[in-house]
Amino acid sequence: MQQLLQNAVRNQDQTAIISNGQSYTYQQLLESSEVLAGQLLNGADDLNEARVAFMVTPGFDYVRVQWGIWRAGGVAAPLALSYPLPSLRYVIEDTGAQIVVADETYAAVLAPLAEEKGFRFIILGQEEKAATTIQLPQLDRSRRAMILYTSGTTSLPKGVVTTHANLETQISTLDEAWQWTSADHTLCVLPLHHVHGIVNVVSCALWSGATVEFLPNFSAEAIFDIFRSGRVNVFMAVPTIYFKLISYWEGLPADEQQQISATLAQFRFMVSGSAALPASVMEKWKGISGHTLLERYGMTEIGMGISNPYDGDRRVGYIGQPLPGVNVRLVDEENVVVPTGQPGEIQIKGANVFLEYWNRPEATQKAFTADGWFRTGDIAVVEEGYYRILGRDSIDIIKSGGYKISALEIEEVLRTHPTISDCSVVGIPNEEWGELIAAVLIMKDHSVTTEDINSWLRERIPGYKLPRQYRIIEELPRNAMGKVTKNDLKQLFQPA
């Protein structure tokens, strides 16, 4: 990440980070990360791609640790703050991390593991003294820089390895496409063990000389309070966060609503990603803020690959067009490129694509075609030059009665029903149909029956796409991000 550091030197007097009520300049970030790098090296010349796991609250300390690992020649492996100890153990053992860094908030969580495994354990605020003069290694862009873990919906999570070159490509591409400048000020409310928060928010801001402000714990009230300060002009979040912000805004007095809307109208732009954005949420947020959220498509293995334009038509329900330098194609089950207008699996090739799955050569080989295209597993169609996601091949594409049906399309229709506040559509095994289409609904009015919903749906979508089962429940089980997996929902149904 040499270019990131060079950019920081050019902006050394500007504010890089605001966290815990304090402001830190780029110069302070450079100095502090250099000290941390020296402590990691502990007299060595180079960590030589040693994996360093770290569990640190989002803010200045998080960034100085991440940069310190890179500057010492290590591979950064951020740990999820919400993970239970068995999951933390899995990541530390799988990466083979011999150094683990934690702040005082999480030191007690990792201390038993440190005693058991015997890795070097650095607690921020209790670091060892570093040498006064530090000689940091020169880093080739081809070296490994980071390992992030995938969700592991079908197996144990896999470590996605990105190089310094991969990260620089991902960051610089978005920096140009989304027109970041040193005048920008963004608010990070996203977890920092995912590419969305690490690359799109924090790294893009710091690459461009902008300011990134941190709010470690989600609070709609706190977010709006920060917005009202007038500092923020760029905001990125997941659909769940926008949904919660809308709900909070709708409960405010009219004068406060108007004040917030006036502030939001002054933002430069806003982005939604990491999950499909319901059209209803996009329209409500546009009514509140005056902004059409910029939807984009990416994943841990590629960073961002496709995006609606910064300038130009942002189409509701579409993820946009390939970013500069990113090659995209759609293929059928025989890996043959499909004609325009036909659905196919998204495959990606470019300098943004990850190096490998850590210590999983077979999985790495399976993830790529013979001619080097990465298989995303997501199904899309191109319409008038814009890509539209139909769903994940293994989850959102339901194969029923000989048809391939997009669960996301049915969900979009269901969300327009006045008594449905949220929903999820899944496929469940069935001998006759292959899969039955099942819908889980959260209802505002429980006097509405499934027969009422089915009749309403029949008027709006073809019969072969109609859900054949429904489950109306009070509240979906949710994880820390306010999201429930479709695999979880499948457990609510018994195969017919």
Residue pairs with C-beta under 8 A, 6 or more apart in sequence:
1 67
1 70
1 139
1 145
1 164
1 167
1 168
2 139
2 141
2 164
3 168
3 172
3 207
4 67
4 168
4 171
4 203
4 206
4 207
5 30
5 67
5 71
7 206
7 207
7 208
7 209
8 16
8 26
8 29
8 30
8 206
8 209
9 26
9 30
10 209
11 26
11 182
11 209
12 25
12 26
12 27
12 30
13 25
13 26
13 27
14 25
14 26
14 182
14 209
14 211
15 23
15 24
15 25
15 211
16 24
16 25
16 26
16 28
16 29
16 63
16 206
16 211
16 212
17 23
17 24
17 29
17 59
17 60
17 63
17 211
17 212
17 213
17 214
18 24
18 211
18 212
18 213
18 214
19 58
19 59
19 60
19 213
19 214
19 216
20 59
20 60
22 60
24 32
24 60
26 206
26 209
29 60
29 63
29 64
29 67
29 206
32 60
32 64
32 68
33 63
33 64
33 65
33 67
33 68
33 71
34 68
34 71
34 134
34 136
35 68
35 130
35 134
36 64
36 65
36 67
36 68
36 69
36 72
36 127
37 67
37 68
37 69
37 71
37 72
37 134
37 136
38 72
38 130
38 131
38 134
38 136
39 68
39 122
39 127
39 128
39 130
40 47
40 52
40 68
40 69
40 72
40 74
40 99
40 122
41 47
41 72
41 134
41 136
42 128
43 131
45 135
45 137
46 72
46 73
46 137
47 69
47 72
47 73
47 74
47 137
48 73
49 73
49 74
49 75
49 143
49 144
50 73
50 74
50 75
50 97
50 98
50 99
51 74
51 75
51 77
51 95
51 96
51 97
51 98
51 99
51 147
52 69
52 72
52 74
52 75
52 76
52 77
52 97
52 99
52 100
52 101
53 77
53 78
53 79
53 91
53 92
53 95
53 97
53 99
53 100
53 101
54 62
54 65
54 66
54 69
54 76
54 77
54 78
54 79
54 100
54 101
54 102
55 78
55 79
55 81
55 88
55 100
55 101
55 102
55 103
55 106
55 109
55 110
56 62
56 65
56 101
56 102
56 103
56 106
56 124
57 81
57 103
57 105
57 106
57 216
58 188
58 191
58 192
58 197
58 214
58 216
59 214
59 216
60 214
61 103
61 124
62 192
62 214
63 202
63 206
65 101
65 124
66 76
66 78
66 198
69 75
69 76
69 101
70 76
70 139
70 145
70 164
71 136
72 136
72 137
73 136
73 137
73 139
73 143
74 99
75 95
75 144
75 145
75 146
75 147
75 161
76 145
76 146
76 147
77 91
77 92
77 95
77 97
77 146
77 147
77 148
77 159
78 146
78 148
78 192
78 193
78 198
79 88
79 91
79 92
79 193
80 87
80 88
80 191
80 193
81 106
81 191
81 193
82 191
82 479
82 480
83 91
85 109
85 112
85 113
88 109
88 110
88 113
89 113
90 156
90 157
91 97
91 149
91 157
91 159
92 100
92 113
92 117
92 119
93 117
94 159
94 358
94 359
95 147
95 159
95 358
97 119
98 119
98 120
99 119
99 120
99 122
100 110
100 113
100 114
100 119
100 120
100 121
100 122
101 122
101 123
101 124
102 109
102 110
102 121
102 122
102 123
102 124
103 123
103 124
103 125
104 123
104 124
104 125
107 123
110 121
111 121
114 121
122 128
139 164
140 164
141 163
141 164
141 165
141 168
142 163
142 164
142 165
143 163
143 164
144 161
144 162
144 163
144 355
145 162
145 163
145 164
145 166
145 167
146 161
146 162
146 167
146 198
147 159
147 160
147 161
147 162
147 358
148 159
148 160
148 162
148 193
148 194
148 195
148 198
148 300
149 157
149 158
149 159
149 160
149 193
149 300
150 157
150 158
150 160
150 300
150 301
151 157
151 485
152 158
153 394
153 395
153 485
153 487
154 394
158 357
158 358
158 360
158 363
159 357
159 358
159 359
159 360
160 300
160 301
160 354
160 357
160 358
161 354
161 355
161 356
161 357
161 358
162 170
162 303
162 354
162 355
163 355
165 351
166 303
166 351
166 352
166 353
166 354
166 355
167 199
167 203
167 303
169 303
169 325
169 350
169 351
169 352
170 195
170 199
170 302
170 303
170 304
170 352
171 199
171 203
171 204
171 207
172 207
173 303
173 304
173 323
173 324
173 325
173 326
173 352
174 180
174 199
174 200
174 204
174 303
174 304
174 323
175 204
175 207
175 208
176 324
177 307
177 310
177 323
177 324
178 204
178 269
178 271
178 294
178 307
178 310
179 310
180 204
180 205
180 207
180 208
180 210
180 234
181 208
181 209
181 210
182 208
182 209
182 210
183 210
183 233
184 205
184 208
184 210
184 211
184 233
184 234
184 268
185 210
185 211
185 212
185 213
185 231
185 232
185 233
185 234
186 201
186 205
186 210
186 211
186 212
186 213
186 232
186 233
186 234
186 235
186 236
187 212
187 213
187 214
187 215
187 223
187 226
187 227
187 232
187 235
188 197
188 201
188 202
188 212
188 213
188 214
188 215
189 215
189 218
189 223
189 237
189 241
190 196
190 197
190 201
190 236
190 237
190 238
191 197
191 480
191 481
192 198
192 202
194 274
194 300
195 298
195 299
195 300
195 303
196 236
196 238
196 273
196 274
196 298
199 303
199 304
200 236
200 271
200 273
200 298
200 304
201 212
201 236
202 212
204 210
205 211
205 212
205 234
206 212
210 234
211 231
213 226
213 231
213 232
215 222
215 223
215 226
218 241
218 244
220 244
220 245
220 247
220 248
220 249
221 248
223 245
224 245
224 248
224 249
224 260
226 232
227 235
227 260
227 263
227 264
228 259
228 260
228 263
230 263
230 266
232 267
233 266
233 267
233 268
234 267
234 268
234 269
234 270
235 267
235 270
235 271
236 270
236 271
236 272
236 273
237 245
237 270
237 271
237 272
238 272
238 273
238 274
238 275
238 481
238 483
239 272
239 274
239 275
239 276
239 277
239 278
239 281
240 275
240 481
240 482
240 483
241 482
242 272
242 277
242 281
242 285
242 293
243 281
244 482
245 285
246 281
246 284
246 285
246 288
249 257
249 260
249 288
252 260
257 288
260 288
261 288
261 289
261 290
264 288
264 289
264 290
264 291
265 289
265 290
265 291
267 289
267 291
269 291
269 294
269 310
270 285
270 289
270 291
270 293
270 294
271 293
271 294
271 295
271 296
272 282
272 293
272 294
272 295
273 295
273 296
273 297
273 298
273 304
275 483
276 389
276 408
276 411
277 293
277 295
278 411
278 412
278 415
279 316
279 317
279 412
279 415
280 415
280 416
282 292
282 293
282 295
282 316
283 316
285 291
285 293
286 292
286 293
292 314
292 316
293 314
294 307
294 308
294 310
294 314
295 307
295 308
295 314
295 318
295 319
295 320
296 304
296 306
296 307
296 308
296 319
296 320
297 304
297 305
297 306
297 307
297 319
297 320
297 346
297 378
297 387
297 389
298 304
298 305
298 306
299 305
299 376
299 378
300 354
301 353
301 354
301 367
301 374
301 376
302 326
302 348
302 350
302 352
302 353
302 354
302 374
302 376
303 352
304 323
304 352
305 322
305 323
305 326
305 328
305 346
305 348
305 350
305 352
306 319
306 320
306 321
306 322
306 323
306 326
306 328
306 346
306 387
307 319
307 320
307 321
307 323
308 314
308 315
308 318
308 319
308 320
308 321
308 386
309 320
309 321
314 320
315 386
317 388
317 412
318 383
318 386
318 387
318 388
319 380
319 386
319 387
319 388
319 389
320 386
320 387
321 385
321 386
321 387
322 328
325 350
325 351
325 352
326 348
326 349
326 350
326 352
327 348
327 349
327 350
328 346
328 347
328 348
328 387
329 337
329 344
329 346
329 347
329 373
330 337
330 338
330 342
330 343
330 344
330 345
330 346
330 347
330 380
330 381
330 382
331 337
331 338
331 344
331 345
331 347
332 338
332 342
332 344
332 345
335 369
337 344
338 344
340 382
341 381
341 382
341 383
342 381
343 379
343 380
343 381
343 390
343 404
344 379
344 380
344 381
345 375
345 376
345 377
345 378
345 379
345 393
346 376
346 378
346 379
346 380
346 387
347 369
347 373
347 374
347 375
347 376
348 373
348 374
348 376
349 372
349 373
349 374
353 374
354 374
356 364
357 363
357 364
357 367
366 375
367 374
367 375
368 374
368 375
369 375
377 392
377 393
377 394
378 389
378 391
378 392
378 393
379 389
379 390
379 391
379 392
379 393
379 396
379 397
379 404
379 406
380 387
380 388
380 389
380 390
381 387
381 388
381 390
382 388
389 408
390 396
390 397
390 406
390 408
390 409
391 397
391 406
391 407
391 408
395 407
395 426
395 486
395 487
396 406
396 407
396 408
396 486
397 404
397 405
397 406
397 407
398 404
398 405
398 406
398 407
398 425
398 426
398 427
398 435
398 437
399 405
399 427
399 434
399 435
400 427
400 430
400 433
400 434
400 435
400 436
400 437
400 464
401 433
401 434
401 464
402 434
403 464
403 465
405 437
405 464
405 465
407 424
407 425
407 426
407 427
407 437
407 486
408 425
409 461
409 465
410 425
410 437
410 439
410 457
410 461
410 465
410 467
411 423
411 424
411 425
413 457
413 460
413 461
414 420
414 423
414 425
414 439
414 441
414 453
414 457
415 422
415 423
417 453
417 456
418 444
419 443
419 444
419 445
419 448
420 441
420 442
420 443
420 444
420 453
421 442
421 443
421 444
422 441
422 442
422 476
423 439
423 440
423 441
423 442
424 439
424 440
424 476
424 484
424 486
424 489
425 437
425 438
425 439
425 440
425 467
426 438
426 440
426 486
426 489
426 490
426 493
427 435
427 436
427 437
427 438
428 435
428 436
428 438
428 469
428 490
428 493
428 495
428 496
429 435
429 436
429 495
430 436
430 495
430 496
433 468
436 468
436 469
436 495
436 496
437 465
437 466
437 467
437 468
437 469
438 467
438 468
438 469
438 470
438 471
438 490
438 493
439 467
439 469
439 470
439 471
440 470
440 471
440 473
440 476
440 489
440 492
441 453
441 470
441 471
441 472
441 473
442 472
442 473
442 474
442 475
442 476
443 472
446 472
450 470
450 472
453 470
454 466
454 467
454 470
457 466
457 467
458 466
468 496
469 493
469 496
471 492
471 493
473 492
476 484
476 489
477 484
477 488
478 484
